[in-house]
Amino acid sequence: MTQQARKAANLSLNEGLVAQARELKINISRAAEEGIAKAIKAERERLWRIENAEAIRLENEYVEKHGLPLAEYRQF
């Protein structure tokens, strides 16, 4: 994994969470970064589902009417 450039950012965090993280020796910056990455991934997935909802609906309709393509060759 390549090292990404880092950018300083000011965050306001819940005091209790910060205290607990320090007590548990959790790297707050790394934990915040992981949380932000997870939120970005979830939002991109949500937007993709919205943008592709019609195509997904049409594909599901096709499968309901005609079955899965190449289903006769499935071995499970």
N, C-alpha and C positions, 0 to 999 in steps of 0.2 A: 504494500500500500504506500503510495507516495505521500509525502508530507505536504499538506496544504498550507498556504500562507494564512497567517492569523491576523485578525483585526480587533483592536481593543474596542469594547462597547460598555457603556454604562447601563446597568440594570438595577431596577428596584425590586428587591426580593423580600418575601415574608421573613421577618426576623427569626421566628421560630424554626423555619426550615433551614435557614443559614446556620443557626446554632446547632441543630441536629446534624447537619452535613459536616460541620467542622468537628463535632464530637466523634462522628464515625469516620473521620478522615477521608471524606468524599471530596474529590476535586470538583468544586462548584462550577468552574468554567466548563469543564468537560461534560459534566452532567447537564448543564444548561444547553450546551451545543448539541448533545444527543437528543434532548427534548425538542429543541427547535427543528432538528433534522427529521424527527419522527412526525412533528406537526406539519412540516412541509410535505412529506411523503403522503400523509393522510389527506391533505388538502388537494394535492395533485391527483390522487386517486379519485376523490370525490368529484372534482371538476371533469376528469376523464369520463366517469360514469354519466355525468349530466350531458357532456358533449356527444357521447356515443349511445345515449339511451335509445334513440330511434333505430339505429343499426342493430342493437342488441335485441330490441323488441321484434324486429323483422326476422332476425335469425331464429329466435325462439319460435315464432309463428311457423317458419319454414320447417323446423324440426318437428313441431307438433303435427303438421300436416303430412310430412313426407318421411319422417324418421331421420336418424343420423345418416349423413352421407357415408358410404362405405361400411355401414353397420354389418353387412353380411360377411365382412372379412375380419371382424373383431374376434379375438380369441379369449375374451373374458366376459 
